[in-house]
Amino acid sequence: MTALSFLLTMVRHGQTVNNMLQLLQGQKLDAPLNTKGRKQAHELGRSLKDEVFTHVYCSDLKRAIETCLIILQENNHCSENGEGTMLYTTDTRLQERCMGVLEGLPLSVLRQKANEYNQHRRVFTPEGGETLREVGRRTESFLRSLCDRLWNDSSITDGNFTSPIHVLVVAHSGSIRSLVSVLGQKYNCDVPDDLIDLPCENTNQTRVHFTLRSRDICEDLRNVTSSKDCSNDPYVLEVHCTKLFNSEHLKSMKRRSNMNDGI
């Protein structure tokens, strides 16, 4: 195989009561969707009902799983297993950023603490929380394993995979923001300068097109990827974002060099 392309659609979960109350959920405050959140998920699912998702992954937190299930229930093409449950795979690497001692507290407390250190609230790391670099490492690990899995999938490499590859990921504002930042930092993806300030609302979509090209046929790797720690991969990754947090994304936007995260 000389090249493989796939579309990645990343979705933030629907609203929870903690979102409504402006509380920092992180990983420990694992509330299910509220009535509005379920409505949002159904509306999003209906808007995606004709999409053929070939692979589905989600965070293992309740709000993400519930959103994922609703999207799949609304979809016209998703298969069911013998128990009547839609097929998806949970991955802890897609969890929200851990906010340490601030989890469960109002967002205003995070803003206050961040201001004390003269930092943006999405950059500040509370005591016991994950740093942006730590979140970036786990979200990039998910991406790399996804690419490896697709590249090595015999049903794809042998030409038996008839549908275009479309991967659905249901996660959180922080993990989605982190992955987008990694794409900008390490894979020359067109990420806007003001990414840190852009809102990623409940059930917002981000769409990224990936092309994996065999390293053997790439003449100038520097024009394809800037990631120095991917030199052992059999492929080189090309990335282009077309929708960012529900907004159409312009290729001409400057990419941001600083990784950031959400709540």
TORDO-70117 format. One line per 2 residues: their letters; for each residue z, x, y of N, C-alpha, C, O. Coordinates in steps of 0.001 Angstrom, whole numbers, m for minus. Atoms other than C-alpha are relative to their C-alpha. Example, Ala and Ser with C-alpha at 12.3 -4.5 7.8 and 13.67 -1.06 7.14 Angstrom:
REM residues 2
AS> 0 890 m1190 7800 12300 m4500 0 900 1200 665 1936 1181 | m60 m820 m1190 7140 13670 m1060 730 m770 1090 899 m261 2198
This chain:
REM residues 263
MT> 0 847 m1191 0 0 0 0 885 1245 804 1811 1357 | 83 m798 m1219 m988 1392 3396 700 m658 1188 1107 28 2126
AL> m661 683 m1113 516 m1282 5661 575 m1328 m464 52 m1967 m1377 | m655 1274 296 2833 m4285 5547 509 m580 1312 1184 106 2079
SF> m448 657 m1222 3464 m6794 8338 897 m1182 m342 704 m1854 m1355 | m822 1194 174 6160 m9409 8678 571 m447 1338 685 338 2279
LL> m606 591 m1185 7690 m11716 11262 1475 m223 m265 1851 m739 m1317 | m1440 217 88 11441 m11768 11860 421 m994 1083 238 m736 2272
TM> m551 974 m932 12977 m14870 13461 1518 43 m107 2084 m260 m1157 | m1461 m64 m38 16609 m14385 14484 528 m1172 819 42 m1448 1915
VR> m539 1202 m621 18678 m17445 15376 1513 138 149 2202 558 m781 | m1444 69 m156 22141 m17730 16851 494 m1352 m526 m202 m2362 m419
HG> m591 1213 557 24421 m20299 15205 191 m1084 1061 129 m802 2258 | m287 1105 m900 25132 m23725 16728 1398 98 591 2195 955 210
QT> m1277 m34 m720 28084 m24482 18970 1181 m349 m901 1078 m1206 m1778 | m1279 332 632 31662 m24487 17668 970 m447 1100 683 m304 2288
VN> m988 410 m1001 34752 m25879 19363 494 1205 793 848 1073 1965 | m425 m1209 m706 35697 m22295 20232 m1021 425 1052 m647 913 2118
NM> 1019 m234 m1019 32361 m21820 22005 214 m932 1185 157 m513 2341 | m183 1004 m1043 33003 m25019 23927 1202 345 892 1173 131 2104
LQ> m1221 m347 m737 36480 m23789 24930 m55 1396 607 903 1838 1240 | 171 m1352 m539 35120 m20337 25883 1043 966 m554 1640 1754 178
LL> m910 m922 677 37277 m18534 23321 m813 1063 m728 m1909 793 m1219 | 651 m1080 732 36354 m15195 21797 202 m212 m1500 1326 m149 m1996
QG> m118 295 1429 35582 m15952 18154 35 1261 m848 880 1390 m1734 | 55 m1206 813 34660 m12563 16756 m186 m328 m1467 m1040 m1133 m1836
QK> 123 176 1452 35172 m12426 12995 1146 m818 m595 965 m1463 m1627 | m1164 655 587 38655 m13883 12443 83 m1481 331 582 m2270 m471
LD> m60 1389 m428 38315 m17136 14373 m1260 m702 m509 m2194 m954 252 | 1235 419 679 35809 m18567 11895 m69 m1522 m89 163 m2102 m1150
AP> 54 1461 m54 35370 m22182 12969 m1378 m511 m428 m2380 178 m238 | 1288 617 318 32648 m24518 11646 m651 m547 1263 m56 m497 2339
LN> 689 604 m1135 30106 m26183 13921 717 m1276 422 1289 m1981 m409 | m474 1292 m457 31261 m29042 16095 m1181 m985 4 m2282 m647 m432
TK> 1055 1028 24 29268 m32271 16571 m1239 456 756 m2360 273 281 | 1140 m492 m774 27085 m30731 19272 m707 1126 m737 m1936 1200 m725
GR> 594 m1116 730 26542 m27619 17170 m858 m458 m1154 m1926 104 m1398 | 799 532 1099 25344 m29639 14193 m1276 m654 532 m2341 m533 m73
KQ> 1179 609 m621 23004 m31588 16468 m989 1078 424 m2195 939 216 | 868 m1114 m393 21659 m28322 17879 m729 591 m1206 m1924 879 m1143
AH> 594 m587 1203 21073 m26969 14374 m1075 m914 m573 m2126 m435 m998 | 1012 941 502 19232 m30126 13281 m1236 15 895 m2361 m16 397
EL> 1140 m38 m917 17057 m30026 16406 m815 1268 m195 m2045 1233 m205 | 702 m1259 246 16236 m26379 15810 m726 m54 m1333 m1876 372 m1433
GR> 626 109 1309 15554 m27069 12135 m1273 m825 37 m2270 m472 m592 | 1196 841 m100 13122 m29834 13012 m1126 728 736 m2301 546 415
SL> 1028 m758 m721 11328 m27529 15451 m621 1087 m878 m1733 1547 m617 | 489 m1038 917 10950 m24997 12609 m416 m570 m1354 m623 183 m2306
KD> 185 651 1309 10227 m27526 9857 m1289 406 m703 m1366 335 m1930 | 1271 m373 619 6661 m26327 9280 m139 1496 m224 m1162 1956 m733
EV> 20 m1447 238 7528 m22616 9195 266 274 m1480 1135 m348 m2091 | m205 m392 1392 7247 m21022 5762 846 1275 m11 338 2375 202
FT> m896 m1151 60 10277 m18766 5442 m16 568 m1416 349 m115 m2373 | 75 m631 1315 9766 m16328 2591 1314 685 m384 1588 890 m1566
HV> m1290 m643 231 13180 m14647 2979 981 m539 1038 636 m670 2212 | m998 572 m896 16385 m16070 4480 1324 742 m171 1838 871 m1282
YC> m1275 m710 3 19528 m14129 5428 886 m582 1095 392 m1054 2119 | m905 431 m1061 22631 m15104 7362 1329 729 m117 1682 1252 m1174
SD> m1368 m499 m11 26048 m13855 8354 827 m829 m969 499 m1985 m1237 | m840 733 949 28786 m14833 5909 1087 m814 697 1956 m1371 26
LK> m966 823 m726 30811 m16554 8662 m448 m1462 m7 m1643 m1755 m25 | 263 1424 206 31075 m20354 8463 m1040 m566 947 m1933 m1304 530
RA> 895 584 m998 29252 m21159 11683 m1451 403 m214 m2366 m358 97 | 1367 m444 288 26228 m19114 10652 m531 m655 m1269 m1681 m1093 m1306
IE> 432 614 1254 26087 m20454 7095 m344 m1468 208 m1363 m1943 m293 | 252 1421 m232 26327 m24061 8264 m1295 m199 777 m2071 m1105 472
TC> 1247 73 m772 23551 m23499 10808 m1199 283 m890 m2211 m414 m823 | 1080 m377 908 21391 m21816 8180 m336 m1144 m948 m1509 m1465 m1138
LI> 230 1093 946 21832 m24665 5693 m691 m1183 661 m1580 m1792 66 | 622 1122 m700 20917 m27298 8273 m1466 298 296 m2319 m577 143
IL> 1387 m382 m269 17765 m25393 9259 m845 m139 m1265 m1960 m658 m1225 | 745 61 1254 16716 m25125 5627 m147 m1439 m493 m1175 m1790 m1072
QE> 85 1406 408 17483 m28792 4946 m1103 m729 756 m1730 m1644 222 | 1032 636 m815 15113 m29751 7756 m1389 554 m286 m2391 m16 147
NN> 1279 m678 209 12384 m27405 6533 m820 m640 m1116 m278 m1073 m2132 | 894 650 967 9373 m28746 4654 m406 904 m1156 m1019 432 m2113
HC> 536 m940 987 8753 m25634 2577 1050 768 m780 699 1534 m1677 | m1036 m784 673 12122 m24261 1437 305 m572 m1370 482 m1781 m1524
SE> m267 419 1378 12754 m24381 m2304 1490 m166 m220 2306 369 531 | m1390 181 383 15977 m25468 m3933 228 613 m1368 m684 661 m2194
NG> m312 m495 1332 17740 m23888 m6875 496 m1151 m875 468 m2311 m465 | m369 1045 949 19050 m25753 m9885 1147 m873 452 1286 m1997 m29
EG> m1134 777 m479 22161 m26918 m8041 m331 m797 1258 544 m1443 1836 | 407 749 m1174 20185 m28419 m5193 399 637 1312 390 m25 2350
TM> m393 m713 m1203 21330 m25783 m2707 m1152 872 479 m1765 1581 m319 | 1082 m810 m537 18798 m24145 m411 307 1490 m189 1462 1911 m122
LY> m162 m1413 310 18235 m20468 m1141 142 836 1266 m698 761 2162 | m208 m932 m1091 19641 m17909 1287 936 1095 m502 1582 944 m1539
TT> m851 m1125 366 21494 m14585 1162 907 337 1166 432 531 2285 | m923 m404 m1059 24631 m13770 3139 125 1518 35 m21 2192 m984
DT> m143 m1445 m174 25169 m10287 4532 1058 252 1072 920 m206 2206 | m1098 m251 m938 28369 m9063 6185 m448 843 1194 200 826 2240
RL> 481 m836 m1104 26352 m6657 8338 m518 m826 1167 m743 m299 2256 | 476 897 m1054 25169 m9679 10331 1136 m712 713 884 m1546 1582
QE> m1144 646 m641 28696 m10728 11339 37 262 1501 m569 1207 2006 | m233 m213 m1419 29707 m11130 14963 787 1292 203 1443 1781 m717
RC> m776 m1188 m340 31198 m8113 16697 1487 m329 m58 1923 m1350 473 | m1453 162 31 34907 m7745 15968 564 330 1383 301 1398 1934
MG> m562 m186 m1344 36817 m8168 19248 1493 332 m41 2182 221 974 | m1354 m519 103 40164 m6909 17936 1077 m954 487 1101 m2127 115
VL> m1164 773 m437 43304 m8113 19704 m374 m1169 906 457 m2039 1166 | 398 1069 m920 41287 m10381 22014 m588 m1220 m710 m868 m2232 m67
EG> 572 1146 709 39940 m12663 19289 937 m1197 108 2142 m1086 m123 | m768 1221 m177 41082 m16203 19921 457 m232 1432 956 m1308 1763
LP> m397 129 m1397 41765 m15548 23607 m1185 m445 860 m2334 m314 437 | 1094 456 m868 39748 m16971 26531 m921 1154 414 m496 2304 531
LS> 972 m983 m462 36593 m15178 27623 441 624 1321 116 1778 1603 | m466 m519 m1284 38229 m14785 31029 903 1225 m177 929 2107 682
VL> m855 m1159 267 40725 m12346 29477 m856 1234 m255 m529 2328 207 | 913 m1116 238 37870 m10171 28254 m579 494 1318 m642 1700 1556
RQ> 555 m399 m1298 36316 m10200 31724 1039 792 807 719 1809 1422 | m1065 m668 m745 39655 m9220 33262 238 1411 m524 323 2362 253
KA> m221 m1313 604 40221 m6362 30810 m1162 948 286 m959 2120 600 | 1176 m833 m260 36661 m5106 31242 m29 457 1453 m368 1605 1742
NE> m22 m359 m1422 37007 m5184 35022 1015 1101 280 788 1961 1131 | m1017 m1032 m190 40157 m3081 34776 m534 1396 m319 m100 2393 259
YN> 610 m1271 387 38059 m366 33133 m1363 201 653 m2093 1137 328 | 1271 m74 m719 35093 m1002 35445 m1194 7 m970 m2140 780 m813
QH> 1067 98 1001 32906 m1971 32479 m520 m1429 m71 177 m2379 285 | 564 1312 271 30592 m4843 31673 736 m588 m1203 1119 146 m2113
RR> m764 617 1087 32292 m7358 29373 m672 196 m1352 16 193 m2373 | 682 m194 1278 29626 m6800 26699 5 1455 m438 m452 1775 m1536
VF> m112 m1422 340 30255 m3042 26765 1429 360 m380 1657 1236 m1214 | m1414 m306 201 34056 m3059 26802 422 m212 m1460 48 m1205 m2083
TP> m518 91 1368 35780 m2418 23438 1505 m227 29 2254 672 411 | m1452 262 19 39197 m4098 23049 685 806 m1101 31 1320 m2009
EG> m781 m679 1039 41967 m2513 21002 m250 m667 m1349 m141 m1887 m1476 | 268 519 1335 41116 m2899 17321 m1378 m590 m169 m1714 m1078 m1248
GE> 1348 574 71 37578 m4029 18134 m1047 1026 m402 m777 2226 m449 | 1118 m877 348 34229 m2611 17098 m650 539 1271 m799 m183 2257
TL> 797 m552 m1090 32402 m263 19427 m1445 m472 m159 m1848 m924 m1231 | 1407 381 64 28793 m1007 20266 m753 866 m1001 m1652 395 m1699
RE> 656 m902 951 27758 2015 18255 261 m439 m1443 m632 m368 m2288 | m334 456 1352 29569 671 15182 m795 m1255 m367 m1298 m1374 m1484
VG> 790 1201 265 27875 m2710 15488 m1467 375 m193 m2146 m164 m1067 | 1381 m446 119 24552 m965 15996 m299 635 m1343 m1380 447 m1902
RR> 217 m650 1299 24999 1075 12835 m151 m1022 m1114 m1005 m871 m1987 | 96 954 1102 25592 m1961 10646 m1218 m913 131 m1812 m1289 m879
TE> 1191 845 m132 22798 m4085 12145 m1267 795 m319 m2212 253 m893 | 1157 m814 364 20353 m1193 11831 m48 210 m1512 m1128 244 m2102
SF> m42 m131 1451 21522 m711 8238 m619 m1225 m671 m1359 m1099 m1647 | 622 1216 539 20591 m4346 7564 m1514 70 157 m2247 m209 m791
LR> 1441 m61 m244 17162 m3845 9149 m683 989 m923 m1734 690 m1491 | 614 m1025 848 16460 m648 7223 m60 m455 m1458 m1062 m233 m2138
SL> 2 467 1391 17459 m2202 3897 m998 m1138 m182 m1619 m1254 m1239 | 1004 1062 70 15296 m5253 4679 m1405 588 m103 m2204 163 m937
CD> 1320 m639 40 12279 m3050 5385 m236 690 m1341 m1325 586 m1906 | 129 m661 1297 12917 m1000 2235 m262 m1022 m1103 m1099 m806 m1979
RL> 129 1034 1019 13250 m4169 168 m1415 m584 2 m2017 m769 m1056 | 1347 567 m96 9972 m5602 1439 m1055 1021 m425 m2009 682 m1125
WN> 984 m1047 317 8112 m2284 1123 m72 260 m1504 m1138 563 m2041 | m55 m297 1435 9234 m1847 m2487 m137 m1226 m894 m96 m1103 m2118
DS> 104 1238 767 8832 m5484 m3559 m1329 m18 m756 m2395 m33 m140 | 1221 m56 816 6346 m5444 m6449 m882 m1218 195 m2104 m1113 101
SI> 810 1200 m199 5254 m9025 m5783 m840 102 1269 m1876 m550 1394 | 771 m221 m1221 4109 m7862 m2341 m1006 1122 m200 m2179 981 144
TD> 887 m1161 153 2680 m4456 m3253 m1120 m251 m993 m2191 343 m866 | 1040 290 990 738 m5867 m6230 m964 m1083 453 m1885 m1449 m278
GN> 912 1003 m521 m926 m8468 m4043 246 m1394 m526 m616 m2262 m384 | m290 1325 555 771 m11432 m5732 727 m909 994 1019 m2067 695
FT> m733 761 m1000 2516 m12561 m2558 m1013 m648 925 m1629 27 1750 | 1107 678 m691 222 m15198 m1078 337 m407 1429 m564 m487 2263
SP> m364 459 m1337 2196 m16324 1997 240 1178 940 682 2237 494 | m427 m1013 m974 2580 m14297 5205 1516 132 m55 2215 m865 m238
IH> m1438 m234 117 6045 m12735 5187 689 m406 1291 378 111 2364 | m755 490 m1159 8424 m14557 7524 1473 m31 m387 1882 m798 m1259
VL> m1420 m145 305 12101 m13609 7487 827 m762 1039 663 m556 2242 | m932 711 m879 14741 m15955 8935 1374 657 m104 1880 879 m1204
VV> m1354 m538 m58 18066 m14452 10030 832 m893 909 462 m1124 2061 | m920 809 m799 20933 m16655 11233 1267 819 208 1941 1185 m754
AH> m1115 m901 m284 23635 m14650 12980 702 m411 1286 907 m1600 1532 | m851 212 m1159 25555 m14295 16247 m577 713 1210 m1417 1602 1072
SG> 547 m619 m1206 24879 m13349 19844 223 1511 m13 m666 2275 362 | m301 m1429 1 26591 m9981 19399 m850 796 m970 m1369 1853 m613
SI> 782 m743 998 24808 m8934 16210 m1494 m43 314 m2205 932 73 | 1414 86 m376 21419 m10189 17436 m283 928 1174 m1274 1659 1172
RS> 146 m889 m1154 21869 m8404 20772 m8 1466 m434 m794 2274 62 | m103 m1367 486 22853 m5251 18919 m1292 440 m684 m1785 1543 m447
LV> 1227 m356 713 19796 m5318 16679 m1168 157 968 m1980 1070 816 | 1057 m129 m1006 17479 m5917 19649 142 1322 746 m852 1996 1015
SV> m238 m1271 m685 19092 m2954 21413 m418 1193 m851 m1013 2146 m348 | 414 m1062 916 18574 m759 18354 m1518 119 m23 m2056 1226 m19
LG> 1463 m22 11 14903 m1751 18295 m548 663 1256 m1547 1381 1206 | 433 m634 m1241 14589 m701 21924 308 1474 33 m515 2278 471
QK> m439 m1396 m32 16519 2529 21526 m777 893 m955 m1209 1986 m589 | 448 m889 1068 15120 3834 18273 m1403 m269 m501 m1975 557 m1214
YN> 1308 351 560 11837 2057 17578 m1015 m386 1069 m2022 m1029 773 | 933 224 m1109 10157 1844 21004 m367 m1459 211 m1449 m1752 721
CD> 263 1415 m242 10396 m1940 21080 167 m293 1493 991 322 2170 | m7 343 m1420 9785 m3513 24485 1204 m885 323 1127 m2109 216
VP> m1238 712 m315 13321 m4498 25512 195 19 1512 75 1082 2121 | m92 46 m1463 13904 m5664 29115 1202 750 547 2208 938 m137
DD> m1039 m771 m669 16016 m3725 31561 1311 m761 123 2389 m167 73 | m1205 800 m240 18437 m6601 32086 500 m698 m1264 1127 m1754 m1181
LI> m407 616 1264 19071 m7334 28395 1487 m322 m22 1893 m1359 m547 | m1452 163 55 22818 m6941 28881 463 m1263 732 1531 m1798 435
DL> m382 1166 m793 22866 m9838 31353 m662 m1287 m469 m308 m2363 12 | 711 1186 447 20542 m12232 29512 870 m821 m942 1457 m261 m1867
PC> m820 837 886 22333 m15203 27891 m705 m282 m1316 m1902 m569 m1344 | 494 400 1319 21882 m15801 24172 793 m1244 m390 1871 m1146 m976
EN> m718 1252 206 22851 m19465 23905 m28 m411 m1476 m779 145 m2277 | m21 514 1375 23668 m21363 20722 m1373 m505 m406 m2027 m1231 343
TN> 1286 310 641 20576 m21787 18480 m1201 580 742 m2330 149 508 | 1131 m725 m588 18462 m19516 20699 m734 786 m1073 m141 1230 m2056
QT> 832 m756 937 15575 m17809 18898 m448 1328 603 m675 1426 1809 | 643 m1264 m349 14361 m14213 19014 m1003 316 m1098 m669 262 m2281
RV> 1044 m282 996 11084 m13286 17307 m547 1403 193 m890 1810 1303 | 484 m1369 m32 9981 m9784 16425 m1034 191 m1104 m814 m202 m2249
HF> 1044 m311 972 6773 m8676 14705 131 1460 m435 227 2357 403 | m124 m1335 564 7031 m5653 12409 m1259 364 m784 m1835 m474 m1478
TL> 1037 m552 859 4318 m3486 10883 507 1310 m576 873 2224 162 | m383 m1219 693 5226 m871 8295 m1276 673 m475 m2028 99 m1263
RS> 1201 m744 384 2497 1772 7915 387 1204 m842 1379 1880 m569 | m265 m1140 870 2361 4370 5190 47 1283 813 m860 1563 1597
RD> m163 m1234 m762 3622 7660 6579 m1147 970 m256 m1485 1777 610 | 1074 m930 364 810 9486 4791 m1239 m164 864 m2006 782 1038
IC> 1241 229 m751 m1874 7872 6959 220 m12 1513 m730 m193 2274 | m283 1 m1435 m127 8052 10346 m259 1396 569 377 2365 156
ED> 361 m1294 m559 m1669 10841 12409 975 448 1085 1270 1638 1195 | m891 m357 m1097 698 10711 15392 1237 m873 m59 1262 m1957 524
LR> m1196 800 206 4155 9498 14429 735 m267 1309 1427 m1279 1419 | m732 181 m1242 5496 9909 17954 m447 m1250 744 326 m1803 1527
NV> 483 1210 m657 3349 6994 19133 413 m1256 m734 158 m2365 m266 | m345 1154 819 4747 4750 16427 1494 m241 m33 1933 m1383 106
TS> m1454 161 39 8479 5381 16175 673 1203 625 186 2328 507 | m740 m1095 m615 11010 7443 18079 1251 332 m783 2051 1161 m349
SK> m1224 m193 756 13670 7327 15378 m77 1279 m819 m911 1399 m1717 | 29 m1295 679 14436 10858 14192 612 m59 m1387 314 785 m2232
DC> m689 26 1288 16603 9769 11267 m733 m860 m1021 m156 m1222 m2046 | 786 797 951 13820 7778 9558 m1114 825 m624 m2016 272 m1252
SN> 1108 m844 444 11652 10768 8657 m172 21 m1509 m1235 404 m1998 | 110 16 1454 12397 10367 4938 m562 m1312 m541 m837 m1424 m1735
DP> 567 1269 440 11096 6787 4837 m1470 175 m354 m2153 988 268 | 1422 m100 358 7701 6320 3142 m895 m706 998 m2119 m632 889
YV> 769 754 m978 6628 4172 6095 472 328 1411 1554 876 1618 | m328 m111 m1419 6589 4260 9879 m11 m1408 572 m876 m2215 232
LE> m230 1364 m459 7772 1193 11783 m555 m222 1402 m250 530 2327 | 473 460 m1305 5923 m532 14639 661 m1346 284 724 m2205 m596
VH> m786 1186 m329 7860 m3249 16471 m470 m598 1319 m721 124 2284 | 361 687 m1242 6910 m5872 19066 743 m1323 81 619 m2166 m807
CT> m762 1228 m209 9187 m8605 20422 m825 m985 825 m1316 m639 1900 | 781 1009 m706 7427 m11832 21449 839 m1128 570 384 m1843 1462
KL> m910 1018 m533 10385 m14150 22058 1407 573 m17 1870 1077 m1041 | m1330 m571 m114 13804 m13087 23304 953 m1060 537 828 m1492 1682
FN> m977 1015 m391 16689 m15580 23395 m684 m1252 561 m271 m1800 1583 | 763 1212 m323 14195 m18475 23591 m1031 177 1106 m1793 m752 1375
SE> 974 m224 m1062 12138 m16915 26410 m1146 860 m509 m938 1806 m1268 | 1147 m829 356 8618 m15571 25977 208 1384 607 586 1512 1771
HL> m333 m1368 m380 8911 m11808 26178 m1264 781 342 m2218 794 m435 | 1164 m739 m457 6476 m9635 28142 48 1442 m491 1071 2117 m379
KS> 62 m1357 541 5356 m6385 26571 211 1046 1092 657 2156 801 | m95 m960 m1090 5350 m4715 29999 1422 234 476 1668 1137 1275
MK> m1387 m175 m432 9115 m5127 30416 527 1375 m405 217 1881 m1483 | m587 m1294 312 11022 m1870 30572 1053 m161 m1087 1772 m1160 m1107
RR> m1019 84 1036 13193 m1151 27550 1277 639 521 1261 1588 1305 | m1315 m478 m444 16884 m593 28048 481 1119 m911 344 1033 m2131
SN> m442 m1140 804 18364 2702 26913 1420 m139 m493 1797 529 m1456 | m1395 153 407 21989 1557 26643 163 m1174 m937 m267 m2282 m619
MN> m267 1086 927 23038 m480 23622 1035 m938 590 1931 m515 1320 | m962 963 m508 24900 m3687 24391 256 m1051 m1047 m388 m1078 m2095
DG> m396 987 999 26499 m6589 22638 469 m1256 701 666 m1263 1916 | m464 1253 m560 27612 m10177 23123 1327 m404 m587 2052 430 m1130
I> m1276 474 547 30540 m12319 22091 m264 m950 m1132 676 m1468 m1735
